[in-house]
Each structure stands twice: as C-alpha cells, then as structure tokens.
Amino acid sequence: MHTEKSLKQAGNRVVELDIEGMTCASCVNRVERKLGKLDGVEASVNLPLESAHVTVPAGITDQQIVDTVNATGYKATLRTLPARPQGVHGHPEDHLSHGGTAAELRPRLILAAALTVPVFLISMIPALQFPHWGWVAGLLALPVVSWAAWPFHHAAAVNARHLASTMDTLVSIGVAAAYLFSVWQLALDPRMTEHPGMEGMETGGLYFEVAAVVTTFLLLGRFLEANAKQKAGDALKALLNLGAKDATVLQDGAEHKIPADQLRVGDIVVVRPGEKIATDGVVIEGSSAVDASLLTGESVPVEVGPESKVTGATINASGRLLVRATRVGSETTLAQMARLVSQAQTGKAPIARLADRISEVFVPVVLVVAVLTFGLWLAFSGPAIDPGELRAAFTAAVTVLVIACPCALGLATPVGLLTGTGRGAQLGILIKGPQVLEDTRTVDTILLDKTGTITTGKLSVDGTVAFDGHRGQDVLRLAGAVEAASEHPIAHAIAAAARQVQATYDGGGFPAVEHFRSAPGGGVAGTVGGRVILAGRTGWLSENGVRISPLEQEKLAAAEAGGATAIWVAVDGVPAGIITLRDTLKEGSAAAIERLKRLGLRPILLTGDNAAVAAQVAAAVGISANDVHAGVLPAGKVEVVKQLQADGATVAMAGDGVNDAAALAQADLGIAMGSGTDVAIEAADLTVMGDDLGQVAQAIELSRRTLGTIKTNLFWAFFYNAIGIPVAALGLLNPMLAGGAMAASSVLVVANSLRLRSFGK
C-alpha cells in the first residue's frame, strides 16, 4: 500500500503551490528537481493544474519553497485553503491550461489565423503573387511570429536566462529561424520577389508561410488543449460546487438564513423538502428520504429519521428535517472528498517518472540533433552549396525542432489522471493517489469483510420455532414487548418484527412491561400481562431457572448450523420457542462478487462471525467454501493478509469498520466503504462513498481503465517523437505538416483521456 513516508516524520507538513509559466514535462521535472535539492523536501508537480504538492520538513519556510521555484524562472504562490468545501484547493478551473487559458489564447489564435491564410496563399500559389509579394508576406507574418507567438518566445527566454530549455525553446527557435532566415534572404536580394512567380518552391529561400502556419497550428493546439483540459477538470469543479451556499438555522425558536460557511458545530439546521443539506449532521426531528446520488453515485434515496446521520450536499427529497451540525467547513465529507481528489490529481504515478527522466534531456538532445541535421545536409551537398541545398538543410533542421516538441509527453499522465479521478468523484469513488492505479493492475486477491460490506450489518427476524402449546406469532409478540425496552441490535430487530405482528393482532402497541431487567450478552426479562417473559442466550435461561430439554437443544443447534443467530424465548419458566435472525445480504452483493471474479480477482470472505454464518453467506454470494475465514479477530485479519502476501498473492481488502483499519493498511490495496468509519477511510487507498459492493468492482475497473489510458497516451507520445524526428531529419516532412502533427498529437492525448468521462454510463 502506498504511503507518504515523509508525512510520518515528525514536523513535516504539506505546502500547496500554484505555479505559472510551465509548458511541458521538462518544466515539471526542473521544478521538482530544484525543490528536491532542499534537504528533506519532496515535490510532485502537476502540469495541467499548474500546481505542486510539496512535503516540507521542519526548518524550511514556505518562503524558501516559493523562492526556490521562482529561481527556476516560474512564478509560485502559496495556495490558501478556504474553510468552505466549495473552495477546497481554490478554483481549479483557473489552473487547467499551461501556457495560457483559452480566453488568453483566443485573440492570439484569431489574429494568427487571419494573417496566416493570406501569407500561405500568396506564398504557395503563383497565380496570386504580385510584384514584391515577399515583403508583403513578411509584413503580414510579423505579428504572427511576434505577438501571436509571444507565449512561446517569452517562456523560451525565461528558461534561457536560467540556462534551461523546454518545448517552447524548440518552437521559438524554429519559428524565429524560419522568419529571420527569410528576412535575411530578402535583404540580400531585395529583387527576389520583384515579379510575380519569382522565388518559387524549388529555388527560393522564403519561409514566411512556414513560420506563420507553424505558429497558428501550435496556438490552435494550445487552445484546444486548454478547452479540453477544462472539461477534464469539470468533474472536480462540480464536486467542489455541490455544497449548499446558504443554510437556515433555528435559533431561539426563530429561523435565520446564513451563509453555509458560517455554520458552527451544534447549530440546528432546518432542511425543507427539495433543499440541500448544508453540512454533515444528525437528524434530531423529522423523517424523509435523502437523495445522495450526486455524492455517492447511488440512485436510490436513503430513508432517514431521528438519530440518522446525514451528509452535506445531499438533497432532502420529502419531509422537513431538523439537523444538528456535527462537521462544518473543511471537516465535512464533501471537503474531505475534494481534498482527496485534488491530492490524487497532484500526485504522480511511477509510470510518469519515465516521461520526466526523458524530458530532462530531451530538449537539449533535440537541439543538438537539429544542428547536426543542418550540418550533415550541408556536408553531403558537396563543396558548392546552391540555394536549393541550403533550403533543404534549413527545412530539415526547422522540421526537427517543430516535430520534436514533447508537449504530448508532458500531458499524457496528468490529463489522464485528472479525468479519471474526476469521473471517479462523480461516481462516489475516491482514488487517493496515482500509485493506486498501479496497485489495482497487480492485485489478484480481494478480502471482503462480511458485516457492512457483503451484508447490511442489520439483523432481521428470519423465523420463529414454537414449542408445544405455543403459537409462533404469540412467541414473537411477547418477546418483542420485552425486547422493545432494550437498546441491543438484536432486540431492535425482534421488536421491529413483533410490531408488525402486534399491529395485526389488535391494531395497537405493545402491552406494558413491568419489572424489566437485562444482562449484557445474556438477554432480557420482564412481566407482560402477568406472564414472566425471558428472551436471550442459553446461559441467560439457565441463570433464571429455565430447563431446556435435549430435543429443544437440538432445534437450537439446527437453527445455528443453518447460519442463523438463535434466541430462546421462555414464558413462565418454560421454553416457548426460538426466534432466528440473520444478517441480510446487500442487494447486488452476489453480482458484485461475480464482477470481481471477471476482473481476475479471487474473493475471500473474512469475518468475526461463526463458521456456520460465514459459510451460509459465502454460499449465497458465490464465494468458495475454501475461501472463508471465520471467527477472525481484528488482529487476525492482519495475519490473514500477511499470510496471503507471504504466499505470493497481491492483496486488496475491502471493509468499513474500525476493526478493518489495520487490515486495510496492511493490504497492498485498501478499499474503504464510505458508509463506514473515518478510521477505515483514512487507512484505505480507495474509498467508495456508497455502501454497495458493486462500487468496489467499479472502482477497480475505473482505476485500471485510467492506468490503461495513461499508458496509451504515453505510447503514442513516445511513438510520435520516435518516428517523427528521424523522418524530419531525412527531409521527408514539411515544417507546416510537422507543426500540425505536433499540435494534433497533444489534442489527441487530451481527447483520449476525455473518453474516461463516459465511464460507467
């Protein structure tokens, strides 16, 4: 299981930065490398979000971190975390486009396109040429290669001051070289385009159309990237904006509307039908159905009443509720979800490190290759170099610069991660970090806790066995009357079933209970209508002088052997019957386990219940009898995980309780059910916000799909550069086509990642 070891060291803290000016993977690598030179500092930089997640030890100030980034040529600012869930990690939409937002790039692109079209037509079609057309083409191209291409030139200059190079260095040099070489040619021979048809593709030396078209294509690519990456971040933005903006608070019997970020723990919030619940809390009055689909991905509303826990950002579908706030601001479930998603998107998968290492040396190598290409073309041309050979050498060198831009390489991992984790958030699936994606690919075994994971964790009466002289309904009704005074879960289940029987019996409530008493782990006793009723375990009846015959004991053993929990009921000192209860299976558990099997996982049931109950549940959901571990204590769950790992298995563990936290931490992949405890969620790698086991399978599928998308992106980015550079060096590719291909490759990577937005639809 992936852990941030540095965070475990005393005094370490996390600093979030916004970083302006990064344009490619080499920028990311340089910032990480510079920060990494500070003693004990670990940094993960995200290109699309233009952000950094920095682990800082004691003794290093925030200002030192900011100054270090600024010293590399970029602008860093500390990110402030507001209290409101909507503002966790700021506004990601402001940090989704390296090299400028779509709004900033739009006017540059429009100008470039408007001027490039006539430059291209004049230069490429002799019939449209007129006297001295070269000077006109040069003037039209000047705003394109200067103002429109300014983002490339500015970034290249900033990096050059720090003796560094990036993708923009290649673009800037290529565009400037093409334009300046053309101006130089015109200056040497002002009459080059004095007459229509002069200059020509074969003998001339003007590249105004190349400089303009390449600039326009690259700006178009940047613009499309910016739009596409904004869509990739839409899921997180939607999550951040789910929270209610206002809340109605009940104070001194009067209702007051206040901003949701002003709520305090203990406030009583009034939630009317159709309104969002403003914060996490407990219902103190009213009953309703709550729609949590936007948060958990589950479509079925959940019934709530007094003492029910509710989550902020869910919608009250019917009745009026009074909710006591238990968590507010940055402590709410919504805020925690947003933090987890943002941290995952800022992180870096191990597979991305390969791209970083390559980008570190990629740009300098390409510059050397371009110079060598130009030199070798001239060398093989012989001692007498004519204009055509010079043009071919120059064209090949410029094409190498343009085709080699590693923009797609820098986008391959973070945009895929951004989209995958964002889609997960929409489905109620939280992926803690990029390492999790790698872990889901390798897991082959999944341990499933029974209670709360496969079953509901809520007992219900399965049946009643009545002994001679008694009816089953009477046994249940009398037991329910006594159990209604107890708070034990078994008592609640018996009382709930008995109420239904009592309603048909006389239409009223339970008769009054006198002399009620109970014993923890034993049972309850009381007098109902003058009859002494006992309900509980065998030992409880024995303590109260009730004798159980061998035949009656056999009936109890038979009930327990079938996987039920059995409770004795005695009336006036004589056994009257046995009530059997079962933990009900969650709807869809069997289908979910079949889905896990199709993913190549071996499901194993892990429970603290007895073997009979475990075997019955396993058979019902399709788990092999050999893959059941019953009667396992919390420490024993950890030992089971360790033993499987020792046997060579890569283990995932799904659970929802405090007693699962240690096993979740020990497992190679911990999956917490979101209906469970904070301890379990904190210990896990993946969290599903609902309580449906099907979401566990869906979470693994999404993680694997995201990893597959990232790998596809990286393959095409590598393949593109590996093929493009030698083809360009051999002179088989026009610079304009190279510019279009380079822009297209970046857009292709982003578009491929955006396919994840349809996952699960």
ABEGO torsion letter per residue (X at the ends): XBBBAAAABBGBBBBBBBBBGBABAAAAAAAAAAAAABBGBBBBBBAAAGBBBBBBBBGBBAAAAAAAAAAAGBBBBBBBBBABAAABGEBAAAAABBGEBAAAAAAAAAAAAAAAAAAAAAAABAAABBBGAAAAAAAAAAAAAAAAAAAAAAAAAAAAAAGBBBAAAAAAAAAAAAAAAAAAAAAABAAAAABBGBGEAAABABAAAAAAAAAAAAAAAAAAAAAAAAAAAAAAAAAAAABBABBBBBBGGBBBBBBAAABBBGBBBBBBBGBBBABBBBBABEBBBBBAAAAAGBABBBBBBBGBBBBBGBBBABBBBBBBBABBEAABAAAAAAAAAAAAAABBBAAAAAAAAAAAAAAAAAAAAAAAAAAAAAAAAEABBBAAAAAAAAAAAAAAAAAABAAAAAAAAAAAAAAAAAAAAAAGBBBABAAAAAAAAABABBBBBABGAABAGBBBBAEBBBBBGBBAAAAAAAAAAAAAABABAAAAAAAAAAAAAAAAAAGBBBBBBBGBBBBBGAEBBBBBGGBBBBBEBAAAAAAAGBBBBAAAAAAAAAAAAAGBBBBBBBBGGBBAEBBBBBBBBBBGAAAAAAAAAAAGBBBBBBBABBAAAAAAAAAAAGBBAAABBBGBBAAAAAAAAAAAAAAGBBBBBBBABAAAAAAAAABABBBBBAABBAAAAAABABBBABABAAAAAAAAAAAAAAAAAAAAAAAAAAAAAAAAAAAAAAGABBAAAAAAAAAAAAAAAAAAAAAAAABGX
